[in-house]
Amino acid sequence: MSWRYTVVALVFASVQLARADDAAASDEQALFEKLPVVEAAALHQQTLEEAPANVTVISSADIRKYGYRTLGEALNSVRGFYLTNDRIYNYVGVRGFALPGDYNTRFLVMIDGHPMTEHVYGSNNFFGQDFGLDMDLVERIEIIRGPTSALYGSSGMLANINIVTRSPVDFDLFRASTETGGFGEKKAMVSSSSYLGRGANLLASASVFNNAGQDYFFREFNSPSTNNGWARGVDGERGYHTFANLIWHDWSILASFSSREKQPPVAWDSDALFDDPGDFVQDRRGFAGVSFKHVFPSSSELRWQFFYDQYDYDERFDYAGAGSGIEDLRNTARNDWLDSELTYRFSTGHVGALTVGVEGSIDLRNELWNYIRAPQERTLLLVNAPNREGAIFAQEEWTLSSRWTASLGIRFDASRYFENDVSPRLALVYQPSQRTVWKFVYGRAFRNPSMYEQFFQDGLALVAASKLRPETGHTVEVSFQRKLGANWSTTAATYYYLLNDLIAVYTPNGLPPGQYQNGTGPHALGAEAELSGTLFKRIDVSASVAFQNNTSNHDTLPDAPRQVHKGRIGAPVFGGKLFLSGAVSYVSNRETVAGASTGSALVTDFTLTTAHLTRDFDLQTGIRNAFNDRYYDPVGLAIDQMIQDGRSAYVKLIWHSKE
């Protein structure tokens, strides 16, 4: 495969250049510039070297230069990550785990340390425009690989993604943007920051979008009764995002409310009508809360947060009813909850520091309603199962010597509906020199069943589940990072996952309805490597490779590529006014749920951004899938693979003012 040799050649050439730079450097201290910081790895700010995990940080500069318009696009640039799109949601694959029909339940997404996991489906399903935070508001994205249940509880199995928002102090006084794309994308955003006096600063933002979508041909529905396989005018989406952040001394008040309505080209199951303009899926997600952080003169640190969260879901799919009538089937979910967390970190002498914490959440409402609205309203399922959860946790960090540090965390979780769980994590960090860091991590993580998995039934796709046990997973990981020169670094990692009691839909006869059950757990073995740096002090270059083998009962998991490779290059041109970049990603063949093969995907993107093109105006434009590669993703719908976007272009115009 030519792509594999291209990556190897790029890595080899870059290493040689980095070694040449290294030989020319005389001062080792100068070689090690301060790395970006991360907070979510240990609940306090650290460098990437110190963090007890393998961490990647995407900065606001990266988001701007490489034109990441959604959280999914940003994560798709990260080593070992990949996207799957079923035209209803975007799903993120992490180290080969992206089961079709799953709702991204085995990792965590947070905004400023506040978990975004809703309590009905247990999902972190928001990676497109359904993610309510615009990328212009992001300061950095922290990706912590590996188990994090020792700090964050349920779902912290594969990774933790913490989005840190920009401070009102650093944001533009006024900013507005508008963008359009080749597939009918339209979006407008306006935001502003202001000083309110007495040390208070406010950032407020709102955006709206209305995307027309595309027409699709599906060979599975190629018959006269189903419009000869064409789904026309049923791929649009529309909605809004709002966000506000008020900071005052040690206090911060956050609020975000968003909505997205999506037309699905294909329904969840094959019994639904095809090419039906009445079908839709709508998510509304919001939260409002207060957080407090204070550092005492003794360097101890107190953190507290309290939030109200809301998630609403509405879905309509039409089915053929009696005679020539249409049966209007609806699913709704209503979830409101309160959650709070208190942590205190203090010195335990010259050897280290201890963090202790308590966390709890109370569902005010956790409702699932499945009903037929027309021709005659009839309730099929109505469940309101508000959950209560609580946890206590502790994390001790030791300085064992000038080269060795250790971090030991443990957490106890209790839940109204599910079994109690204990989650330990041990990390050793060995730094033999300023250039080199080794990390050794073991952790046990868990995921509670969602209310949907435990209680939902409609008689069509699912029957009621028996009592489900939490999923658990054991992870061992070793990573290595080394500075190769003043401008180059390399990272390598190998890991092993063993999951137990995997929760998935099982169909004993191979036909619906199915049932959520605990099954035998898959295991995964993988290795990753990445090289990044700067050529000629101006050209940004990075390349990564990821090899993984995810199996269950000796069968490869669906949507689990054996290889995920990425490369990226970017450089300022025309005196730094423009930044031109190119990125390429390769995902090897994936299997569908039915055992079919999707083939591989090789996608190339180009982006051009400006930096202060004029005093108040900037431009961003790009071409996605520039060489029009035709590829498919495995999905969990009425079909088992979905064609992905061909070549497209977009333009974004930005007005901003500091004054």
C-alpha positions as CSV (number, residue, x, y, z in Angstrom):
1,M,0.0,0.0,0.0
2,S,1.6,3.3,-1.1
3,W,0.3,5.3,1.8
4,R,2.1,3.1,4.3
5,Y,5.4,3.7,2.6
6,T,4.7,7.4,2.3
7,V,4.2,7.7,6.0
8,V,7.3,5.6,6.8
9,A,9.4,7.8,4.4
10,L,8.1,11.0,6.0
11,V,8.8,9.8,9.5
12,F,12.3,8.7,8.5
13,A,13.2,11.9,6.7
14,S,11.8,14.0,9.6
15,V,13.8,12.0,12.1
16,Q,17.0,12.6,10.2
17,L,16.3,16.4,10.0
18,A,15.5,16.4,13.7
19,R,18.8,14.6,14.5
20,A,20.7,17.2,12.5
21,D,19.0,20.0,14.5
22,D,19.8,18.1,17.7
23,A,23.5,17.8,16.9
24,A,23.7,21.5,16.3
25,A,22.1,22.5,19.6
26,S,24.5,23.2,22.5
27,D,22.2,24.1,25.3
28,E,19.9,21.2,26.4
29,Q,17.7,23.5,28.4
30,A,17.0,25.6,25.4
31,L,15.9,22.6,23.5
32,F,13.0,21.9,25.9
33,E,10.4,24.7,25.4
34,K,7.6,24.5,27.9
35,L,4.9,22.1,26.7
36,P,1.2,23.0,26.7
37,V,-0.6,22.4,29.9
38,V,-3.4,20.0,30.8
39,E,-5.8,20.0,33.7
40,A,-8.1,17.1,33.3
41,A,-5.5,14.4,33.7
42,A,-5.1,14.9,37.5
43,L,-7.6,17.7,38.4
44,H,-4.8,20.4,38.5
45,Q,-2.6,22.1,35.9
46,Q,0.4,20.1,34.7
47,T,2.7,20.0,31.7
48,L,2.2,17.1,29.3
49,E,5.4,15.6,30.7
50,E,4.1,15.5,34.3
51,A,0.6,14.2,33.5
52,P,0.0,10.6,34.5
53,A,-1.4,9.7,31.1
54,N,-0.7,9.9,27.4
55,V,-2.1,13.3,26.5
56,T,-2.6,15.3,23.3
57,V,-3.6,19.0,23.3
58,I,-5.2,20.8,20.3
59,S,-4.6,24.5,20.8
60,S,-6.8,27.4,19.6
61,A,-4.1,28.2,17.1
62,D,-4.4,24.6,15.7
63,I,-8.1,25.0,15.4
64,R,-7.8,28.3,13.5
65,K,-4.9,27.3,11.2
66,Y,-6.2,23.9,10.2
67,G,-9.9,25.0,9.8
68,Y,-11.5,22.7,12.3
69,R,-15.2,23.7,12.2
70,T,-16.6,21.0,14.5
71,L,-15.3,19.0,17.5
72,G,-15.4,15.9,15.3
73,E,-13.1,17.5,12.7
74,A,-10.6,18.5,15.5
75,L,-10.6,15.0,17.0
76,N,-10.3,13.4,13.6
77,S,-6.8,15.0,13.4
78,V,-5.6,13.2,16.5
79,R,-3.4,10.1,16.5
80,G,-5.5,7.0,16.5
81,F,-8.9,8.7,16.4
82,Y,-11.3,8.4,13.5
83,L,-14.9,9.5,12.6
84,T,-17.9,7.5,11.6
85,N,-21.0,9.3,10.1
86,D,-24.4,7.7,9.7
87,R,-26.0,11.0,8.5
88,I,-27.8,11.3,11.8
89,Y,-24.8,11.6,14.1
90,N,-21.0,11.7,14.0
91,Y,-19.3,9.0,16.1
92,V,-15.7,9.1,17.3
93,G,-13.6,5.9,17.2
94,V,-11.0,5.6,19.9
95,R,-8.3,2.9,19.5
96,G,-10.6,0.8,17.3
97,F,-13.7,1.0,19.5
98,A,-16.7,2.5,17.6
99,L,-19.5,-0.1,17.7
100,P,-22.3,0.7,15.2
101,G,-25.5,1.6,17.0
102,D,-23.5,2.6,20.1
103,Y,-23.8,6.2,21.3
104,N,-20.1,6.9,22.1
105,T,-20.6,5.7,25.7
106,R,-17.1,4.5,26.6
107,F,-15.4,7.8,26.9
108,L,-16.1,11.2,28.4
109,V,-16.5,14.7,26.9
110,M,-16.3,17.7,29.3
111,I,-16.6,21.5,28.9
112,D,-14.3,23.2,31.4
113,G,-14.3,20.1,33.5
114,H,-18.1,19.7,33.5
115,P,-19.2,16.3,32.0
116,M,-21.5,16.4,29.0
117,T,-22.8,12.8,29.3
118,E,-26.6,12.8,29.4
119,H,-28.3,10.2,31.6
120,V,-30.9,8.7,29.2
121,Y,-28.7,7.1,26.5
122,G,-25.4,7.7,28.4
123,S,-24.1,9.4,25.2
124,N,-21.4,11.7,24.2
125,N,-22.9,11.8,20.8
126,F,-22.3,15.5,20.0
127,F,-19.4,16.0,17.5
128,G,-21.0,17.9,14.6
129,Q,-23.2,20.9,14.8
130,D,-25.1,19.1,17.5
131,F,-22.2,20.0,19.8
132,G,-23.4,23.2,21.3
133,L,-20.0,25.0,21.6
134,D,-18.6,26.8,18.6
135,M,-14.9,26.1,17.9
136,D,-14.2,29.9,17.9
137,L,-14.8,29.8,21.7
138,V,-12.3,27.0,22.4
139,E,-8.9,27.7,24.0
140,R,-7.7,24.1,23.9
141,I,-8.9,20.5,23.7
142,E,-7.3,18.1,26.1
143,I,-7.3,14.4,25.0
144,I,-6.4,12.1,27.9
145,R,-6.0,8.5,26.7
146,G,-6.7,5.5,28.8
147,P,-8.9,4.8,31.8
148,T,-10.1,7.8,33.8
149,S,-12.8,6.2,36.0
150,A,-10.6,6.7,39.0
151,L,-11.3,10.4,38.8
152,Y,-14.5,10.7,36.7
153,G,-16.5,7.5,37.3
154,S,-18.7,5.8,34.7
155,S,-17.8,5.9,31.0
156,G,-14.1,6.8,31.6
157,M,-12.9,3.7,29.8
158,L,-11.1,4.7,26.6
159,A,-10.4,8.5,26.8
160,N,-11.4,11.8,28.3
161,I,-11.9,14.8,26.1
162,N,-11.9,18.1,28.0
163,I,-12.7,21.3,26.1
164,V,-11.4,24.4,27.8
165,T,-13.2,27.6,26.7
166,R,-11.5,30.9,26.1
167,S,-11.5,33.4,28.9
168,P,-13.6,36.6,28.5
169,V,-10.4,38.5,29.3
170,D,-8.7,37.3,26.2
171,F,-11.6,37.2,23.8
172,D,-12.3,39.8,21.1
173,L,-14.5,42.8,22.1
174,F,-16.7,41.9,19.1
175,R,-16.6,39.0,16.7
176,A,-18.9,38.0,13.9
177,S,-18.6,35.3,11.2
178,T,-20.5,33.8,8.4
179,E,-19.8,30.7,6.4
180,T,-21.1,28.6,3.6
181,G,-20.2,25.3,2.0
182,G,-20.6,23.2,-1.1
183,F,-23.2,20.9,0.5
184,G,-25.5,23.7,1.4
185,E,-24.0,24.6,4.8
186,K,-24.9,28.0,6.1
187,K,-23.9,29.3,9.5
188,A,-23.6,32.7,11.2
189,M,-22.2,33.6,14.6
190,V,-21.8,36.7,16.8
191,S,-20.0,37.0,20.1
192,S,-18.7,39.7,22.4
193,S,-16.8,40.2,25.6
194,S,-17.0,43.0,28.0
195,Y,-15.6,44.3,31.3
196,L,-18.5,44.8,33.8
197,G,-16.4,46.5,36.5
198,R,-15.2,45.3,39.9
199,G,-13.2,42.5,38.3
200,A,-16.1,40.9,36.4
201,N,-15.8,39.9,32.7
202,L,-18.5,38.5,30.5
203,L,-18.3,36.5,27.2
204,A,-21.5,35.9,25.3
205,S,-22.0,34.1,22.0
206,A,-24.8,32.8,19.7
207,S,-24.9,31.1,16.4
208,V,-27.4,29.7,14.0
209,F,-27.0,27.2,11.2
210,N,-29.2,25.8,8.4
211,N,-27.7,23.1,6.2
212,A,-29.4,21.8,3.1
213,G,-27.6,18.5,2.9
214,Q,-27.4,16.2,-0.1
215,D,-29.3,13.7,-2.2
216,Y,-28.2,10.1,-1.9
217,F,-28.7,6.9,-3.8
218,F,-29.0,3.7,-1.8
219,R,-28.8,0.5,-3.8
220,E,-30.6,-1.4,-0.9
221,F,-33.8,0.6,-1.8
222,N,-33.5,0.5,-5.6
223,S,-37.1,-0.3,-6.6
224,P,-40.0,1.8,-8.0
225,S,-41.9,1.7,-4.7
226,T,-38.9,3.4,-2.9
227,N,-38.2,6.2,-5.4
228,N,-35.6,3.9,-7.2
229,G,-33.2,4.2,-4.2
230,W,-33.0,8.0,-4.2
231,A,-33.4,10.0,-0.9
232,R,-33.9,13.6,-2.0
233,G,-34.2,16.6,0.2
234,V,-34.0,14.6,3.5
235,D,-30.5,15.3,4.7
236,G,-30.9,18.9,6.1
237,E,-30.2,20.1,9.6
238,R,-30.8,23.4,11.4
239,G,-30.4,24.7,14.9
240,Y,-28.6,27.2,17.2
241,H,-25.8,27.4,19.8
242,T,-25.7,29.8,22.8
243,F,-22.9,30.2,25.3
244,A,-22.1,32.6,28.2
245,N,-19.2,32.8,30.7
246,L,-19.0,35.3,33.5
247,I,-15.8,35.3,35.6
248,W,-15.3,37.3,38.8
249,H,-12.2,36.6,40.9
250,D,-12.3,32.9,41.8
251,W,-15.9,32.4,40.5
252,S,-17.1,31.4,37.1
253,I,-20.7,31.1,35.8
254,L,-21.2,29.0,32.7
255,A,-24.4,28.6,30.6
256,S,-24.9,26.9,27.3
257,F,-28.2,25.9,25.5
258,S,-28.3,24.5,22.0
259,S,-30.6,22.6,19.7
260,R,-30.2,20.7,16.4
261,E,-32.9,19.1,14.2
262,K,-31.7,16.6,11.7
263,Q,-33.5,14.9,8.8
264,P,-32.2,11.3,8.4
265,P,-31.8,10.0,4.9
266,V,-32.2,6.5,6.2
267,A,-34.1,5.3,9.3
268,W,-32.9,3.2,12.2
269,D,-34.6,0.0,10.8
270,S,-35.8,-1.2,7.5
271,D,-39.5,-1.2,8.3
272,A,-39.7,2.6,8.3
273,L,-40.7,4.4,5.1
274,F,-37.9,5.3,2.8
275,D,-37.3,8.9,1.6
276,D,-39.9,10.3,4.0
277,P,-39.6,14.1,4.5
278,G,-41.6,13.9,7.8
279,D,-38.8,12.0,9.6
280,F,-36.6,13.9,12.0
281,V,-34.3,13.6,15.0
282,Q,-33.9,16.6,17.4
283,D,-31.5,17.0,20.3
284,R,-31.7,19.9,22.8
285,R,-28.8,20.1,25.3
286,G,-28.2,22.7,27.9
287,F,-26.6,23.5,31.2
288,A,-26.1,26.3,33.7
289,G,-23.9,26.4,36.7
290,V,-21.3,27.9,38.9
291,S,-17.7,26.9,39.7
292,F,-15.2,28.1,42.3
293,K,-11.5,27.6,42.4
294,H,-9.2,29.1,45.1
295,V,-5.5,28.5,45.7
296,F,-4.4,29.2,49.3
297,P,-1.0,30.6,50.3
298,S,0.0,27.1,51.3
299,S,-0.5,26.1,47.6
300,S,-3.5,23.9,48.5
301,E,-6.4,24.2,46.1
302,L,-10.1,24.0,46.6
303,R,-12.6,23.4,43.7
304,W,-16.3,23.3,43.8
305,Q,-19.0,23.2,41.0
306,F,-22.7,23.0,40.9
307,F,-24.7,22.6,37.7
308,Y,-28.2,22.1,36.3
309,D,-28.3,20.0,33.1
310,Q,-31.0,19.4,30.6
311,Y,-31.3,17.0,27.7
312,D,-34.4,16.6,25.4
313,Y,-34.7,14.2,22.5
314,D,-37.5,13.9,20.0
315,E,-37.7,11.5,17.1
316,R,-40.3,10.7,14.4
317,F,-40.2,7.9,11.9
318,D,-43.1,6.9,9.7
319,Y,-44.2,3.3,9.0
320,A,-46.7,1.8,6.6
321,G,-50.0,1.4,8.5
322,A,-53.1,-0.5,7.7
323,G,-54.4,0.0,4.2
324,S,-52.7,3.0,2.6
325,G,-52.3,4.8,5.9
326,I,-49.1,6.0,7.7
327,E,-48.2,5.1,11.2
328,D,-46.4,8.0,12.9
329,L,-44.1,6.5,15.5
330,R,-42.4,8.8,18.1
331,N,-39.7,8.4,20.6
332,T,-39.0,11.2,23.2
333,A,-36.6,11.5,26.1
334,R,-36.7,14.1,28.9
335,N,-33.8,14.4,31.3
336,D,-33.1,17.1,33.9
337,W,-30.5,16.7,36.6
338,L,-28.4,18.4,39.2
339,D,-24.8,17.5,39.8
340,S,-22.0,18.8,42.0
341,E,-18.4,18.1,42.8
342,L,-16.0,19.3,45.6
343,T,-12.3,18.6,45.6
344,Y,-9.4,19.7,47.8
345,R,-5.7,19.2,47.0
346,F,-3.1,19.7,49.7
347,S,0.5,18.9,50.3
348,T,1.5,15.7,52.1
349,G,5.0,16.9,52.9
350,H,8.0,17.2,50.6
351,V,7.1,13.9,48.8
352,G,3.8,14.8,47.2
353,A,0.2,16.0,47.3
354,L,-3.2,14.4,48.0
355,T,-6.5,15.2,46.2
356,V,-9.7,14.1,47.8
357,G,-13.2,14.7,46.4
358,V,-16.9,13.9,46.5
359,E,-19.3,14.0,43.6
360,G,-23.0,13.4,43.3
361,S,-25.9,13.7,40.8
362,I,-29.7,13.6,41.1
363,D,-32.0,13.1,38.2
364,L,-35.1,15.3,38.5
365,R,-36.5,13.5,35.5
366,N,-35.3,10.6,33.4
367,E,-38.2,9.8,31.0
368,L,-38.5,7.6,28.0
369,W,-41.7,7.7,26.0
370,N,-42.4,5.6,22.9
371,Y,-45.8,6.0,21.3
372,I,-47.8,6.1,18.1
373,R,-49.1,9.5,17.4
374,A,-51.3,8.8,14.4
375,P,-53.6,7.6,13.1
376,Q,-54.6,6.9,16.7
377,E,-52.4,7.8,19.6
378,R,-51.2,4.8,21.6
379,T,-48.5,4.6,24.2
380,L,-46.1,1.7,23.7
381,L,-43.7,2.5,26.6
382,L,-43.5,5.1,29.3
383,V,-40.7,4.9,31.8
384,N,-39.6,7.5,34.3
385,A,-36.6,6.2,36.1
386,P,-34.7,9.0,37.8
387,N,-31.3,7.8,39.0
388,R,-29.1,9.0,41.9
389,E,-25.4,8.6,41.9
390,G,-22.7,9.4,44.4
391,A,-18.9,8.9,44.6
392,I,-15.9,9.6,46.8
393,F,-12.4,9.5,45.4
394,A,-8.7,10.2,46.3
395,Q,-5.5,10.6,44.4
396,E,-2.0,10.7,45.9
397,E,0.9,12.0,43.9
398,W,4.4,11.2,45.1
399,T,7.8,12.5,44.1
400,L,9.8,9.3,44.5
401,S,13.1,10.7,43.3
402,S,14.4,13.3,40.9
403,R,13.4,11.0,38.0
404,W,10.4,9.0,39.3
405,T,6.9,10.2,40.2
406,A,3.9,8.1,40.9
407,S,0.1,8.8,41.0
408,L,-2.3,6.4,42.7
409,G,-6.0,7.1,42.4
410,I,-9.1,5.2,43.6
411,R,-12.8,6.0,43.4
412,F,-15.9,4.4,44.8
413,D,-19.2,4.9,42.9
414,A,-22.7,4.0,44.1
415,S,-25.9,4.2,42.1
416,R,-29.6,3.7,42.7
417,Y,-30.1,1.2,39.9
418,F,-26.8,-0.4,39.3
419,E,-24.0,-2.1,41.2
420,N,-21.4,-0.3,43.2
421,D,-17.9,0.0,41.6
422,V,-14.3,0.6,42.7
423,S,-12.0,2.1,40.1
424,P,-8.2,2.2,40.8
425,R,-5.5,3.8,38.6
426,L,-1.7,3.6,39.0
427,A,0.7,5.7,36.9
428,L,4.5,5.8,37.1
429,V,6.3,8.6,35.2
430,Y,10.1,8.2,34.6
431,Q,12.1,11.1,33.3
432,P,15.7,10.2,32.9
433,S,16.5,13.5,31.3
434,Q,14.8,16.7,30.2
435,R,14.5,15.1,26.7
436,T,12.9,11.8,27.6
437,V,9.7,10.7,29.5
438,W,8.4,7.2,30.1
439,K,4.9,6.5,31.4
440,F,3.5,3.3,32.8
441,V,-0.3,3.2,33.5
442,Y,-2.6,0.6,34.8
443,G,-6.3,1.3,35.4
444,R,-9.6,-0.4,35.9
445,A,-12.6,1.5,34.5
446,F,-16.3,0.9,34.2
447,R,-19.5,2.0,32.5
448,N,-23.0,1.7,34.0
449,P,-25.8,0.7,31.6
450,S,-27.8,3.6,30.4
451,M,-31.5,4.0,31.2
452,Y,-32.2,3.3,27.5
453,E,-30.3,0.0,27.5
454,Q,-31.9,-1.2,30.7
455,F,-35.5,-0.1,30.2
456,F,-36.3,0.6,26.5
457,Q,-38.5,-1.8,24.5
458,D,-40.8,-1.2,21.5
459,G,-41.4,-4.7,20.2
460,L,-40.0,-3.8,16.8
461,A,-36.3,-3.3,17.3
462,L,-35.9,-4.2,21.0
463,V,-37.5,-6.2,23.8
464,A,-36.9,-5.4,27.4
465,A,-33.5,-6.3,28.9
466,S,-32.9,-8.4,31.9
467,K,-30.9,-6.9,34.8
468,L,-27.7,-5.5,33.2
469,R,-24.3,-5.4,34.9
470,P,-21.8,-2.6,34.4
471,E,-19.1,-3.0,31.8
472,T,-15.6,-3.1,33.3
473,G,-12.3,-2.9,31.6
474,H,-8.6,-3.4,32.5
475,T,-6.0,-1.3,30.7
476,V,-2.2,-1.5,30.6
477,E,-0.3,1.2,28.7
478,V,3.3,2.2,28.2
479,S,4.2,5.4,26.4
480,F,7.5,7.1,25.5
481,Q,8.1,10.7,24.6
482,R,11.4,12.2,23.5
483,K,12.6,15.6,22.2
484,L,14.8,15.1,19.2
485,G,15.9,18.6,18.8
486,A,14.9,22.2,19.4
487,N,11.8,21.9,17.3
488,W,11.0,18.2,17.1
489,S,9.4,15.6,19.4
490,T,8.3,12.0,19.0
491,T,5.8,9.9,20.9
492,A,5.2,6.1,20.9
493,A,2.8,4.0,22.9
494,T,1.6,0.5,23.2
495,Y,-1.5,-0.7,25.1
496,Y,-3.7,-3.6,26.0
497,Y,-7.5,-3.4,26.8
498,L,-9.6,-6.2,28.2
499,L,-13.3,-5.4,28.5
500,N,-15.8,-7.5,30.5
501,D,-19.6,-7.7,30.3
502,L,-19.8,-5.7,27.1
503,I,-23.3,-4.3,26.7
504,A,-24.6,-4.7,23.2
505,V,-27.7,-5.7,21.3
506,Y,-27.9,-9.4,20.6
507,T,-30.4,-11.1,18.2
508,P,-30.4,-14.8,18.9
509,N,-32.1,-15.6,15.5
510,G,-30.3,-13.0,13.5
511,L,-33.5,-11.0,13.1
512,P,-35.1,-8.3,15.2
513,P,-36.2,-7.7,17.8
514,G,-33.0,-7.8,19.7
515,Q,-32.2,-7.4,23.3
516,Y,-29.4,-5.6,25.3
517,Q,-27.3,-8.1,27.1
518,N,-24.0,-8.5,28.8
519,G,-21.7,-10.5,26.5
520,T,-18.2,-11.6,26.4
521,G,-15.8,-8.7,26.5
522,P,-13.5,-7.9,23.6
523,H,-9.8,-7.2,24.0
524,A,-7.6,-4.8,22.1
525,L,-3.8,-4.7,21.5
526,G,-2.3,-1.7,19.7
527,A,0.7,0.5,19.1
528,E,0.9,4.1,18.1
529,A,3.7,6.5,17.1
530,E,3.8,10.2,16.2
531,L,6.4,12.7,15.1
532,S,5.9,16.4,15.0
533,G,8.0,19.5,14.6
534,T,9.1,22.4,12.5
535,L,11.1,22.4,9.3
536,F,13.3,25.5,8.5
537,K,11.8,27.2,11.6
538,R,8.5,27.8,9.8
539,I,6.9,24.7,8.3
540,D,4.8,22.7,10.8
541,V,4.9,18.9,10.1
542,S,3.3,16.0,11.9
543,A,2.8,12.3,11.1
544,S,1.3,9.5,13.1
545,V,0.6,5.8,12.7
546,A,-1.7,3.6,14.7
547,F,-2.0,-0.2,14.5
548,Q,-4.6,-2.0,16.5
549,N,-6.3,-5.4,16.7
550,N,-9.7,-5.5,18.4
551,T,-11.4,-8.8,18.6
552,S,-14.2,-10.7,20.5
553,N,-14.2,-14.5,20.4
554,H,-11.5,-14.2,17.7
555,D,-13.8,-12.1,15.5
556,T,-12.8,-8.6,14.5
557,L,-15.2,-6.0,16.0
558,P,-17.3,-4.0,13.5
559,D,-16.0,-0.5,12.6
560,A,-12.5,-1.4,14.0
561,P,-9.8,-0.6,11.5
562,R,-6.5,-2.3,11.9
563,Q,-4.6,0.9,10.8
564,V,-5.3,4.6,11.2
565,H,-2.5,6.9,9.8
566,K,-2.4,10.7,9.6
567,G,-0.1,13.4,8.1
568,R,-0.2,17.1,8.2
569,I,1.9,20.0,6.9
570,G,1.3,23.8,7.1
571,A,3.3,26.9,6.6
572,P,2.9,30.7,6.6
573,V,3.1,32.4,3.3
574,F,3.1,36.0,2.0
575,G,4.8,37.4,5.0
576,G,2.8,35.5,7.5
577,K,-0.6,36.9,6.4
578,L,-1.7,33.5,5.1
579,F,-1.3,30.0,6.5
580,L,-1.6,27.2,4.0
581,S,-2.0,23.6,5.2
582,G,-2.7,20.1,3.9
583,A,-3.8,17.0,5.9
584,V,-4.2,13.4,4.9
585,S,-5.8,10.6,6.8
586,Y,-5.9,6.9,6.1
587,V,-8.3,4.4,7.7
588,S,-7.9,0.8,6.7
589,N,-10.8,-1.6,5.9
590,R,-13.5,-1.9,8.4
591,E,-16.2,-4.6,8.8
592,T,-19.9,-3.9,9.1
593,V,-22.2,-5.6,11.6
594,A,-23.3,-8.0,8.8
595,G,-19.6,-8.9,8.1
596,A,-19.3,-6.9,4.9
597,S,-16.2,-4.9,4.0
598,T,-16.2,-1.1,3.6
599,G,-12.7,-0.9,2.0
600,S,-10.2,1.7,3.1
601,A,-10.4,5.5,3.0
602,L,-7.7,8.0,2.0
603,V,-8.9,11.6,2.5
604,T,-6.9,14.7,1.8
605,D,-7.9,18.2,3.0
606,F,-6.5,21.7,2.2
607,T,-7.1,24.8,4.2
608,L,-6.1,28.5,3.8
609,T,-6.5,30.9,6.7
610,T,-5.4,34.5,7.2
611,A,-3.9,36.2,10.2
612,H,-4.9,39.9,10.4
613,L,-5.5,40.1,6.7
614,T,-6.8,43.6,7.5
615,R,-7.3,45.2,10.9
616,D,-10.7,43.8,11.5
617,F,-11.2,41.1,8.8
618,D,-10.0,37.5,8.3
619,L,-10.8,34.7,5.9
620,Q,-10.8,30.9,6.1
621,T,-11.4,28.6,3.2
622,G,-10.8,25.0,2.5
623,I,-11.3,21.9,0.3
624,R,-12.3,18.7,2.0
625,N,-11.7,15.3,0.4
626,A,-9.8,17.1,-2.3
627,F,-9.3,14.1,-4.5
628,N,-12.9,12.9,-4.2
629,D,-12.2,9.5,-2.6
630,R,-15.3,7.4,-2.5
631,Y,-15.6,5.6,0.8
632,Y,-18.1,4.1,3.2
633,D,-18.5,4.0,7.0
634,P,-20.1,1.1,8.9
635,V,-23.4,2.2,10.5
636,G,-26.2,0.8,12.6
637,L,-29.2,1.7,10.5
638,A,-31.5,0.0,8.1
639,I,-28.4,-0.3,6.0
640,D,-25.0,-1.3,7.4
641,Q,-22.7,1.1,5.5
642,M,-23.1,4.7,4.5
643,I,-21.4,6.6,1.7
644,Q,-19.4,9.6,2.9
645,D,-18.9,13.1,1.6
646,G,-17.0,13.6,-1.7
647,R,-15.1,16.7,-2.6
648,S,-16.5,20.0,-1.1
649,A,-15.4,23.5,-0.4
650,Y,-16.3,26.1,2.2
651,V,-15.6,29.8,2.9
652,K,-15.8,31.5,6.3
653,L,-15.6,35.3,6.7
654,I,-14.7,36.7,10.1
655,W,-15.0,40.3,11.5
656,H,-13.3,41.0,14.8
657,S,-12.3,43.9,16.9
658,K,-10.3,44.3,20.1
659,E,-11.4,47.9,20.6
